[in-house]
Amino acid sequence: DIAQDAEEAAKTAAAQSALPVSAGVNGSTCAMYPACVAVGISQGDCCPNQDHVTLGCCDGFPKTAEEVKISPGTECAKFPACAAANMTGACCPTAEGLQLACCSSI
């Protein structure tokens, strides 16, 4: 019976939504997790939310970007074609060791 299956599914969904939400280490409020706030989620519950889903931002602090060290003489600004293309950082070669096409003109 399709009607009976639908009724059974509705009962199961209602029972699951009635389960208590287990809060994370800082509680369930998004604003209590720096990584959630860093991505713009500061309202309501995140850890877990009302659907019993714990968002990835509940795992800790926001990721910080690693500072890329630019070796002297590799700066994009020193190469006219790279500078004209509004490139920044290391170009000739890049931090990964790649020589860009814009490096051919000095």
TINULUM-170084 format. One record per atom (N, C-alpha, C): residue in three letters; x negated, y, z; atom name. Coordinates in steps of 0.1 Angstrom, whole numbers, plus 5000, padded with zeros to 4 digits. Last residue first. Example, Ala and Ser with C-alpha at 12.3 -4.5 7.8 and 13.67 -1.06 7.14 Angstrom:
BEGIN
+-----+------+------+------+----+
|   r |    x |    y |    z |  a |
+-----+------+------+------+----+
| SER | 4872 | 4978 | 5071 |  N |
| SER | 4863 | 4989 | 5071 | CA |
| SER | 4871 | 5000 | 5079 |  C |
| ALA | 4868 | 4943 | 5078 |  N |
| ALA | 4877 | 4955 | 5078 | CA |
| ALA | 4868 | 4967 | 5078 |  C |
+-----+------+------+------+----+
This chain:
BEGIN
+-----+------+------+------+----+
|   r |    x |    y |    z |  a |
+-----+------+------+------+----+
| ILE | 4383 | 5417 | 4799 |  N |
| ILE | 4377 | 5424 | 4810 | CA |
| ILE | 4376 | 5438 | 4807 |  C |
| SER | 4403 | 5389 | 4789 |  N |
| SER | 4399 | 5403 | 4787 | CA |
| SER | 4394 | 5410 | 4799 |  C |
| SER | 4408 | 5364 | 4799 |  N |
| SER | 4399 | 5365 | 4788 | CA |
| SER | 4394 | 5379 | 4785 |  C |
| CYS | 4428 | 5361 | 4818 |  N |
| CYS | 4415 | 5364 | 4823 | CA |
| CYS | 4405 | 5366 | 4812 |  C |
| CYS | 4452 | 5354 | 4809 |  N |
| CYS | 4450 | 5368 | 4810 | CA |
| CYS | 4436 | 5371 | 4814 |  C |
| ALA | 4453 | 5326 | 4812 |  N |
| ALA | 4450 | 5332 | 4798 | CA |
| ALA | 4447 | 5347 | 4799 |  C |
| LEU | 4436 | 5315 | 4842 |  N |
| LEU | 4448 | 5320 | 4834 | CA |
| LEU | 4443 | 5326 | 4821 |  C |
| GLN | 4422 | 5287 | 4855 |  N |
| GLN | 4418 | 5299 | 4848 | CA |
| GLN | 4430 | 5303 | 4839 |  C |
| LEU | 4427 | 5273 | 4886 |  N |
| LEU | 4431 | 5274 | 4872 | CA |
| LEU | 4427 | 5287 | 4867 |  C |
| GLY | 4422 | 5269 | 4914 |  N |
| GLY | 4411 | 5267 | 4904 | CA |
| GLY | 4415 | 5268 | 4890 |  C |
| GLU | 4441 | 5277 | 4931 |  N |
| GLU | 4441 | 5262 | 4928 | CA |
| GLU | 4430 | 5259 | 4918 |  C |
| ALA | 4439 | 5304 | 4932 |  N |
| ALA | 4435 | 5297 | 4944 | CA |
| ALA | 4434 | 5282 | 4941 |  C |
| THR | 4427 | 5310 | 4898 |  N |
| THR | 4437 | 5310 | 4908 | CA |
| THR | 4431 | 5303 | 4921 |  C |
| PRO | 4394 | 5325 | 4888 |  N |
| PRO | 4405 | 5315 | 4887 | CA |
| PRO | 4416 | 5318 | 4899 |  C |
| CYS | 4416 | 5347 | 4883 |  N |
| CYS | 4405 | 5342 | 4875 | CA |
| CYS | 4393 | 5337 | 4883 |  C |
| CYS | 4436 | 5354 | 4901 |  N |
| CYS | 4440 | 5350 | 4888 | CA |
| CYS | 4428 | 5342 | 4880 |  C |
| ALA | 4450 | 5360 | 4933 |  N |
| ALA | 4438 | 5355 | 4925 | CA |
| ALA | 4443 | 5350 | 4912 |  C |
| GLY | 4473 | 5388 | 4934 |  N |
| GLY | 4466 | 5377 | 4941 | CA |
| GLY | 4453 | 5373 | 4933 |  C |
| THR | 4496 | 5394 | 4907 |  N |
| THR | 4489 | 5397 | 4919 | CA |
| THR | 4482 | 5385 | 4925 |  C |
| MET | 4506 | 5407 | 4876 |  N |
| MET | 4503 | 5396 | 4884 | CA |
| MET | 4495 | 5401 | 4896 |  C |
| ASN | 4516 | 5425 | 4857 |  N |
| ASN | 4520 | 5427 | 4871 | CA |
| ASN | 4517 | 5414 | 4879 |  C |
| ALA | 4505 | 5424 | 4833 |  N |
| ALA | 4516 | 5414 | 4835 | CA |
| ALA | 4521 | 5415 | 4849 |  C |
| ALA | 4484 | 5441 | 4836 |  N |
| ALA | 4495 | 5446 | 4828 | CA |
| ALA | 4507 | 5437 | 4829 |  C |
| ALA | 4467 | 5425 | 4851 |  N |
| ALA | 4473 | 5436 | 4858 | CA |
| ALA | 4485 | 5441 | 4850 |  C |
| CYS | 4460 | 5407 | 4831 |  N |
| CYS | 4467 | 5402 | 4843 | CA |
| CYS | 4474 | 5413 | 4850 |  C |
| ALA | 4446 | 5424 | 4814 |  N |
| ALA | 4458 | 5417 | 4809 | CA |
| ALA | 4466 | 5411 | 4821 |  C |
| PRO | 4425 | 5434 | 4830 |  N |
| PRO | 4435 | 5443 | 4825 | CA |
| PRO | 4448 | 5435 | 4820 |  C |
| PHE | 4414 | 5423 | 4860 |  N |
| PHE | 4415 | 5418 | 4847 | CA |
| PHE | 4427 | 5425 | 4840 |  C |
| LYS | 4416 | 5431 | 4886 |  N |
| LYS | 4403 | 5433 | 4879 | CA |
| LYS | 4403 | 5429 | 4865 |  C |
| ALA | 4440 | 5422 | 4896 |  N |
| ALA | 4438 | 5436 | 4893 | CA |
| ALA | 4426 | 5439 | 4885 |  C |
| CYS | 4435 | 5395 | 4903 |  N |
| CYS | 4442 | 5398 | 4891 | CA |
| CYS | 4440 | 5413 | 4886 |  C |
| GLU | 4404 | 5386 | 4917 |  N |
| GLU | 4416 | 5394 | 4918 | CA |
| GLU | 4422 | 5397 | 4905 |  C |
| THR | 4380 | 5374 | 4918 |  N |
| THR | 4390 | 5367 | 4912 | CA |
| THR | 4404 | 5374 | 4912 |  C |
| GLY | 4362 | 5389 | 4933 |  N |
| GLY | 4360 | 5388 | 4919 | CA |
| GLY | 4370 | 5381 | 4911 |  C |
| PRO | 4364 | 5371 | 4963 |  N |
| PRO | 4360 | 5383 | 4956 | CA |
| PRO | 4357 | 5380 | 4941 |  C |
| SER | 4392 | 5349 | 4967 |  N |
| SER | 4377 | 5351 | 4966 | CA |
| SER | 4374 | 5364 | 4959 |  C |
| ILE | 4418 | 5352 | 4989 |  N |
| ILE | 4414 | 5355 | 4975 | CA |
| ILE | 4399 | 5357 | 4975 |  C |
| LYS | 4437 | 5329 | 5007 |  N |
| LYS | 4425 | 5337 | 5006 | CA |
| LYS | 4421 | 5339 | 4992 |  C |
| VAL | 4470 | 5331 | 5017 |  N |
| VAL | 4461 | 5327 | 5006 | CA |
| VAL | 4449 | 5335 | 5006 |  C |
| GLU | 4486 | 5320 | 5045 |  N |
| GLU | 4479 | 5332 | 5039 | CA |
| GLU | 4469 | 5326 | 5029 |  C |
| GLU | 4516 | 5302 | 5044 |  N |
| GLU | 4501 | 5302 | 5046 | CA |
| GLU | 4495 | 5314 | 5039 |  C |
| ALA | 4546 | 5312 | 5059 |  N |
| ALA | 4538 | 5311 | 5047 | CA |
| ALA | 4523 | 5311 | 5050 |  C |
| THR | 4563 | 5293 | 5083 |  N |
| THR | 4555 | 5305 | 5079 | CA |
| THR | 4547 | 5302 | 5067 |  C |
| LYS | 4595 | 5282 | 5089 |  N |
| LYS | 4582 | 5279 | 5084 | CA |
| LYS | 4575 | 5292 | 5080 |  C |
| PRO | 4612 | 5288 | 5121 |  N |
| PRO | 4611 | 5290 | 5106 | CA |
| PRO | 4596 | 5287 | 5102 |  C |
| PHE | 4612 | 5261 | 5145 |  N |
| PHE | 4610 | 5275 | 5141 | CA |
| PHE | 4609 | 5276 | 5126 |  C |
| GLY | 4636 | 5234 | 5145 |  N |
| GLY | 4625 | 5241 | 5150 | CA |
| GLY | 4624 | 5256 | 5146 |  C |
| ASP | 4659 | 5220 | 5137 |  N |
| ASP | 4647 | 5213 | 5140 | CA |
| ASP | 4635 | 5221 | 5145 |  C |
| CYS | 4680 | 5234 | 5127 |  N |
| CYS | 4680 | 5230 | 5141 | CA |
| CYS | 4667 | 5224 | 5146 |  C |
| CYS | 4680 | 5236 | 5100 |  N |
| CYS | 4674 | 5247 | 5108 | CA |
| CYS | 4673 | 5244 | 5123 |  C |
| GLY | 4695 | 5215 | 5090 |  N |
| GLY | 4680 | 5214 | 5091 | CA |
| GLY | 4674 | 5225 | 5099 |  C |
| LEU | 4724 | 5209 | 5111 |  N |
| LEU | 4717 | 5215 | 5100 | CA |
| LEU | 4702 | 5214 | 5101 |  C |
| THR | 4743 | 5182 | 5118 |  N |
| THR | 4733 | 5190 | 5123 | CA |
| THR | 4725 | 5196 | 5112 |  C |
| VAL | 4778 | 5178 | 5118 |  N |
| VAL | 4766 | 5178 | 5109 | CA |
| VAL | 4755 | 5187 | 5116 |  C |
| HIS | 4803 | 5178 | 5128 |  N |
| HIS | 4794 | 5169 | 5134 | CA |
| HIS | 4781 | 5167 | 5125 |  C |
| ASP | 4818 | 5199 | 5119 |  N |
| ASP | 4820 | 5187 | 5112 | CA |
| ASP | 4810 | 5176 | 5116 |  C |
| GLN | 4810 | 5221 | 5134 |  N |
| GLN | 4823 | 5215 | 5138 | CA |
| GLN | 4826 | 5202 | 5130 |  C |
| ASN | 4774 | 5213 | 5137 |  N |
| ASN | 4786 | 5222 | 5134 | CA |
| ASN | 4799 | 5214 | 5138 |  C |
| PRO | 4752 | 5204 | 5165 |  N |
| PRO | 4758 | 5203 | 5152 | CA |
| PRO | 4769 | 5213 | 5150 |  C |
| CYS | 4743 | 5231 | 5154 |  N |
| CYS | 4735 | 5221 | 5159 | CA |
| CYS | 4742 | 5212 | 5169 |  C |
| CYS | 4759 | 5253 | 5147 |  N |
| CYS | 4750 | 5247 | 5136 | CA |
| CYS | 4744 | 5233 | 5141 |  C |
| ASP | 4786 | 5275 | 5152 |  N |
| ASP | 4778 | 5263 | 5156 | CA |
| ASP | 4771 | 5257 | 5144 |  C |
| GLY | 4786 | 5311 | 5148 |  N |
| GLY | 4792 | 5298 | 5149 | CA |
| GLY | 4782 | 5287 | 5154 |  C |
| GLN | 4760 | 5329 | 5131 |  N |
| GLN | 4774 | 5329 | 5136 | CA |
| GLN | 4778 | 5314 | 5137 |  C |
| SER | 4737 | 5330 | 5118 |  N |
| SER | 4736 | 5333 | 5132 | CA |
| SER | 4750 | 5332 | 5139 |  C |
| ILE | 4717 | 5325 | 5092 |  N |
| ILE | 4728 | 5318 | 5099 | CA |
| ILE | 4728 | 5321 | 5114 |  C |
| GLY | 4694 | 5335 | 5079 |  N |
| GLY | 4707 | 5342 | 5079 | CA |
| GLY | 4719 | 5336 | 5085 |  C |
| VAL | 4671 | 5322 | 5083 |  N |
| VAL | 4678 | 5320 | 5070 | CA |
| VAL | 4691 | 5327 | 5069 |  C |
| ALA | 4666 | 5329 | 5109 |  N |
| ALA | 4656 | 5333 | 5099 | CA |
| ALA | 4662 | 5332 | 5085 |  C |
| VAL | 4685 | 5315 | 5123 |  N |
| VAL | 4686 | 5329 | 5123 | CA |
| VAL | 4677 | 5335 | 5111 |  C |
| CYS | 4674 | 5289 | 5121 |  N |
| CYS | 4687 | 5292 | 5116 | CA |
| CYS | 4689 | 5307 | 5114 |  C |
| ALA | 4650 | 5292 | 5134 |  N |
| ALA | 4650 | 5289 | 5120 | CA |
| ALA | 4663 | 5291 | 5114 |  C |
| PRO | 4658 | 5298 | 5161 |  N |
| PRO | 4651 | 5308 | 5153 | CA |
| PRO | 4651 | 5305 | 5138 |  C |
| TYR | 4688 | 5292 | 5176 |  N |
| TYR | 4677 | 5285 | 5168 | CA |
| TYR | 4671 | 5295 | 5159 |  C |
| MET | 4709 | 5305 | 5186 |  N |
| MET | 4699 | 5300 | 5196 | CA |
| MET | 4687 | 5293 | 5189 |  C |
| ALA | 4728 | 5309 | 5166 |  N |
| ALA | 4719 | 5321 | 5171 | CA |
| ALA | 4708 | 5316 | 5180 |  C |
| CYS | 4743 | 5286 | 5165 |  N |
| CYS | 4733 | 5289 | 5155 | CA |
| CYS | 4723 | 5299 | 5160 |  C |
| THR | 4750 | 5266 | 5193 |  N |
| THR | 4752 | 5279 | 5187 | CA |
| THR | 4740 | 5282 | 5177 |  C |
| SER | 4746 | 5243 | 5208 |  N |
| SER | 4751 | 5242 | 5194 | CA |
| SER | 4752 | 5255 | 5186 |  C |
| GLY | 4716 | 5241 | 5227 |  N |
| GLY | 4730 | 5242 | 5226 | CA |
| GLY | 4734 | 5241 | 5211 |  C |
| ASN | 4689 | 5235 | 5223 |  N |
| ASN | 4693 | 5249 | 5227 | CA |
| ASN | 4708 | 5251 | 5227 |  C |
| VAL | 4691 | 5208 | 5216 |  N |
| VAL | 4683 | 5212 | 5228 | CA |
| VAL | 4686 | 5226 | 5232 |  C |
| GLY | 4725 | 5204 | 5205 |  N |
| GLY | 4711 | 5202 | 5204 | CA |
| GLY | 4704 | 5207 | 5216 |  C |
| ALA | 4756 | 5187 | 5216 |  N |
| ALA | 4747 | 5199 | 5213 | CA |
| ALA | 4733 | 5195 | 5212 |  C |
| SER | 4780 | 5168 | 5203 |  N |
| SER | 4768 | 5167 | 5212 | CA |
| SER | 4758 | 5178 | 5207 |  C |
| VAL | 4814 | 5171 | 5204 |  N |
| VAL | 4802 | 5175 | 5197 | CA |
| VAL | 4790 | 5175 | 5206 |  C |
| PRO | 4837 | 5144 | 5208 |  N |
| PRO | 4829 | 5155 | 5214 | CA |
| PRO | 4817 | 5158 | 5205 |  C |
| LEU | 4862 | 5136 | 5183 |  N |
| LEU | 4850 | 5132 | 5191 | CA |
| LEU | 4843 | 5145 | 5196 |  C |
| ALA | 4881 | 5145 | 5167 |  N |
| ALA | 4884 | 5146 | 5182 | CA |
| ALA | 4872 | 5142 | 5190 |  C |
| SER | 4874 | 5138 | 5142 |  N |
| SER | 4873 | 5152 | 5146 | CA |
| SER | 4876 | 5154 | 5160 |  C |
| GLN | 4879 | 5110 | 5144 |  N |
| GLN | 4866 | 5115 | 5143 | CA |
| GLN | 4864 | 5129 | 5146 |  C |
| ALA | 4907 | 5110 | 5144 |  N |
| ALA | 4900 | 5104 | 5156 | CA |
| ALA | 4885 | 5109 | 5155 |  C |
| ALA | 4913 | 5121 | 5119 |  N |
| ALA | 4918 | 5128 | 5132 | CA |
| ALA | 4910 | 5123 | 5144 |  C |
| ALA | 4903 | 5101 | 5103 |  N |
| ALA | 4897 | 5114 | 5102 | CA |
| ALA | 4901 | 5122 | 5115 |  C |
| THR | 4920 | 5079 | 5110 |  N |
| THR | 4905 | 5078 | 5112 | CA |
| THR | 4899 | 5092 | 5112 |  C |
| LYS | 4945 | 5089 | 5101 |  N |
| LYS | 4943 | 5086 | 5115 | CA |
| LYS | 4928 | 5086 | 5119 |  C |
| ALA | 4940 | 5091 | 5074 |  N |
| ALA | 4943 | 5103 | 5081 | CA |
| ALA | 4941 | 5101 | 5096 |  C |
| ALA | 4936 | 5064 | 5067 |  N |
| ALA | 4925 | 5074 | 5065 | CA |
| ALA | 4927 | 5086 | 5073 |  C |
| GLU | 4962 | 5055 | 5073 |  N |
| GLU | 4951 | 5050 | 5080 | CA |
| GLU | 4939 | 5059 | 5079 |  C |
| GLU | 4976 | 5069 | 5053 |  N |
| GLU | 4980 | 5071 | 5067 | CA |
| GLU | 4968 | 5066 | 5076 |  C |
| ALA | 4965 | 5058 | 5030 |  N |
| ALA | 4964 | 5072 | 5032 | CA |
| ALA | 4966 | 5075 | 5047 |  C |
| ASP | 4973 | 5031 | 5033 |  N |
| ASP | 4959 | 5034 | 5033 | CA |
| ASP | 4956 | 5049 | 5036 |  C |
| GLN | 5001 | 5034 | 5031 |  N |
| GLN | 4995 | 5029 | 5043 | CA |
| GLN | 4980 | 5032 | 5044 |  C |
| ALA | 5003 | 5043 | 5005 |  N |
| ALA | 5008 | 5052 | 5016 | CA |
| ALA | 5002 | 5047 | 5029 |  C |
| ILE | 4994 | 5021 | 4991 |  N |
| ILE | 4986 | 5034 | 4990 | CA |
| ILE | 4990 | 5043 | 5001 |  C |
| ASP | 4992 | 4988 | 5000 |  N |
| ASP | 5000 | 5000 | 5000 | CA |
| ASP | 4991 | 5013 | 5000 |  C |
+-----+------+------+------+----+
